[in-house]
Amino acid sequence: MSDFTLAARELSFVEIKEQLKKHALLCSIGFLILLPIGSLVGRYLRTFSGNWFWAHWIIQFLIAGPVIFAGWAMGYMSTAELNTGGHFVDRHKRTGLALLILYIFQLFLGSIIHFFKTPTLLNGHRPPQNYFHAILGLTIIALAFYQSHYGIKTEWYEATLDSSLVPASALHAWIALIVVFWALYAAGLALLPRQYAHEAASRKNEGEK
């Protein structure tokens, strides 16, 4: 094999590693920062206002969507270029596919819940799909944190055979994001009585019109 061929392959591998770093960065921003922010916006704003949905929707779809799709596409392309056995053949790749499917399903479910309400079927009470939407959203975020950790600790080496360690700052940021999100979400649950009271007052006002 000529020196030129070896140099070309080495350059290509360096480019793939940079692409993998972009994949990790974009997916982390999308799943670990933007989706949790959108979730917290919904959790807090709905306790004070009935007009929370559009802020939640803009963050979860218009802002997070392009970031997530771009990051996922970079991971998919990198897998093809690395020839590591094919797509969706290990835990990280299959979990990534599951996350994308769940995210898309969650978008459709949230839209259906918001735009096709059935208050008369449940006497104005919250329908079960609302609870399922909230639980699924938290499940996606929890799964994304697991996926990110697996990518940092395991998948990077398996994909690149690069023995250099991922910077400690990446794991520190991962821990910080977990603590901040779940602490803020738990604090937001304390506002549930206020949210239910606000929603009951809104239903009463609508019924009097």
C-alpha positions as CSV (number, residue, x, y, z in Angstrom):
1,M,0.0,0.0,0.0
2,S,1.5,3.3,-1.0
3,D,2.2,6.1,1.4
4,F,-0.3,8.3,-0.5
5,T,-3.0,5.7,0.1
6,L,-2.2,5.4,3.8
7,A,-2.2,9.2,4.2
8,A,-5.5,9.5,2.4
9,R,-7.1,6.8,4.7
10,E,-5.6,8.5,7.8
11,L,-7.0,11.9,6.7
12,S,-10.4,10.3,6.0
13,F,-10.5,8.7,9.5
14,V,-9.6,12.0,11.1
15,E,-12.5,13.6,9.2
16,I,-14.8,10.8,10.4
17,K,-13.8,11.3,14.0
18,E,-14.5,15.0,13.7
19,Q,-17.9,14.1,12.3
20,L,-18.5,11.8,15.3
21,K,-17.7,14.7,17.6
22,K,-20.2,16.9,15.9
23,H,-22.8,14.0,16.1
24,A,-22.1,13.8,19.9
25,L,-22.3,17.5,20.4
26,L,-25.5,18.1,18.4
27,C,-27.3,15.1,19.9
28,S,-26.2,16.2,23.4
29,I,-27.5,19.8,22.7
30,G,-30.7,18.5,21.3
31,F,-31.6,15.7,23.7
32,L,-29.9,16.8,26.9
33,I,-30.3,20.6,26.8
34,L,-33.1,21.7,24.4
35,L,-35.6,18.9,25.2
36,P,-35.2,19.3,29.0
37,I,-35.6,23.1,28.6
38,G,-38.8,22.6,26.6
39,S,-40.0,20.2,29.2
40,L,-39.3,22.6,32.0
41,V,-41.0,25.4,30.1
42,G,-44.2,23.3,29.9
43,R,-43.9,22.2,33.5
44,Y,-43.6,25.8,34.9
45,L,-45.5,28.0,32.5
46,R,-48.7,25.9,32.6
47,T,-49.0,26.7,36.3
48,F,-49.4,30.4,35.6
49,S,-50.8,30.6,32.1
50,G,-52.9,28.8,29.6
51,N,-50.8,30.0,26.8
52,W,-47.7,27.8,27.5
53,F,-48.1,25.4,24.6
54,W,-46.5,27.5,21.8
55,A,-43.3,28.2,23.8
56,H,-43.1,24.5,24.6
57,W,-43.8,23.5,20.9
58,I,-41.3,26.0,19.5
59,I,-38.5,24.7,21.7
60,Q,-39.3,20.9,21.3
61,F,-39.9,21.0,17.5
62,L,-38.7,24.1,15.7
63,I,-35.5,24.5,17.7
64,A,-34.6,21.0,19.0
65,G,-35.8,19.2,15.9
66,P,-33.2,20.4,13.3
67,V,-30.4,19.9,15.9
68,I,-31.5,16.4,16.7
69,F,-32.1,15.4,13.1
70,A,-28.7,16.8,12.0
71,G,-26.9,15.1,14.9
72,W,-28.6,11.8,14.2
73,A,-27.8,12.0,10.5
74,M,-24.1,12.6,11.2
75,G,-24.0,9.5,13.4
76,Y,-25.7,7.4,10.7
77,M,-23.3,8.6,8.0
78,S,-20.3,8.0,10.2
79,T,-21.4,4.4,10.8
80,A,-21.6,3.8,7.1
81,E,-18.1,5.3,6.6
82,L,-16.5,3.4,9.5
83,N,-17.7,-0.1,8.3
84,T,-18.2,-1.2,11.9
85,G,-20.7,-4.0,11.0
86,G,-23.6,-2.0,9.8
87,H,-26.4,0.1,11.2
88,F,-28.2,-0.7,14.4
89,V,-26.0,-3.7,15.2
90,D,-25.0,-2.6,18.8
91,R,-26.7,-1.1,21.8
92,H,-25.7,2.5,21.1
93,K,-27.0,2.5,17.5
94,R,-30.2,0.7,18.3
95,T,-30.9,3.0,21.2
96,G,-30.2,6.0,18.9
97,L,-32.8,4.7,16.5
98,A,-35.3,4.1,19.3
99,L,-34.8,7.7,20.6
100,L,-35.4,9.1,17.2
101,I,-38.6,7.1,16.7
102,L,-39.8,8.0,20.2
103,Y,-39.1,11.7,19.6
104,I,-41.0,11.8,16.4
105,F,-43.9,9.9,18.0
106,Q,-43.9,12.3,20.9
107,L,-44.1,15.3,18.6
108,F,-47.2,13.8,16.9
109,L,-48.8,12.8,20.2
110,G,-48.3,16.3,21.6
111,S,-49.9,17.9,18.6
112,I,-52.8,15.5,18.6
113,I,-53.4,16.1,22.3
114,H,-53.3,19.9,21.9
115,F,-55.3,20.3,18.7
116,F,-57.9,17.5,19.2
117,K,-59.3,17.9,22.7
118,T,-62.1,15.7,24.0
119,P,-63.3,17.5,27.2
120,T,-66.9,16.2,26.9
121,L,-65.9,12.6,26.9
122,L,-64.2,12.9,30.3
123,N,-66.4,15.6,31.9
124,G,-63.6,18.2,31.6
125,H,-61.0,16.0,33.4
126,R,-57.5,15.5,32.1
127,P,-57.4,12.6,29.6
128,P,-55.0,9.7,30.1
129,Q,-53.0,10.5,27.0
130,N,-51.8,13.7,28.7
131,Y,-50.2,11.7,31.4
132,F,-48.7,9.3,28.9
133,H,-47.3,12.3,27.0
134,A,-45.6,13.6,30.1
135,I,-44.2,10.2,31.1
136,L,-43.0,9.5,27.6
137,G,-41.2,12.8,27.5
138,L,-39.4,12.1,30.8
139,T,-38.6,8.6,29.5
140,I,-37.0,10.0,26.3
141,I,-34.9,12.4,28.4
142,A,-33.8,9.6,30.8
143,L,-32.9,7.3,27.9
144,A,-31.0,10.1,26.2
145,F,-28.9,10.6,29.3
146,Y,-28.1,6.9,29.3
147,Q,-27.3,7.0,25.6
148,S,-24.9,9.9,26.0
149,H,-23.1,8.2,28.9
150,Y,-22.7,5.0,26.8
151,G,-21.4,7.0,23.9
152,I,-18.8,8.7,26.1
153,K,-17.7,5.6,28.0
154,T,-18.0,2.8,25.4
155,E,-19.1,3.7,21.9
156,W,-16.4,6.2,21.2
157,Y,-13.6,3.6,21.6
158,E,-15.5,0.8,19.9
159,A,-16.2,3.0,16.8
160,T,-12.8,4.6,16.5
161,L,-10.4,2.3,18.5
162,D,-9.0,5.6,19.8
163,S,-7.5,4.9,23.2
164,S,-7.4,8.6,24.1
165,L,-9.9,9.4,26.8
166,V,-12.9,11.6,26.3
167,P,-12.3,14.9,28.2
168,A,-13.3,14.7,31.9
169,S,-15.3,17.9,31.3
170,A,-17.7,15.9,29.1
171,L,-18.6,13.6,32.0
172,H,-18.8,16.6,34.4
173,A,-21.2,18.4,32.1
174,W,-23.3,15.2,31.8
175,I,-23.6,14.9,35.6
176,A,-24.4,18.6,35.9
177,L,-27.2,18.4,33.3
178,I,-28.7,15.4,35.1
179,V,-28.7,17.1,38.5
180,V,-30.0,20.4,37.2
181,F,-32.8,19.0,35.1
182,W,-34.2,16.5,37.6
183,A,-33.9,18.9,40.5
184,L,-35.8,21.6,38.6
185,Y,-38.4,19.2,37.3
186,A,-39.0,17.8,40.8
187,A,-39.4,21.4,42.1
188,G,-41.9,22.0,39.4
189,L,-44.0,19.1,40.6
190,A,-44.6,21.1,43.8
191,L,-46.6,23.5,41.6
192,L,-49.1,20.8,40.5
193,P,-51.8,22.0,43.0
194,R,-51.5,25.5,41.5
195,Q,-51.7,24.1,38.0
196,Y,-54.8,22.1,38.7
197,A,-56.5,25.0,40.3
198,H,-55.6,27.2,37.4
199,E,-57.0,24.7,34.9
200,A,-60.2,24.2,36.9
201,A,-60.8,28.0,37.0
202,S,-60.2,28.1,33.2
203,R,-62.7,25.3,32.6
204,K,-65.2,27.0,34.8
205,N,-64.8,30.3,32.9
206,E,-65.3,28.6,29.6
207,G,-68.4,26.8,30.9
208,E,-69.9,30.1,31.9
209,K,-69.5,31.7,28.5
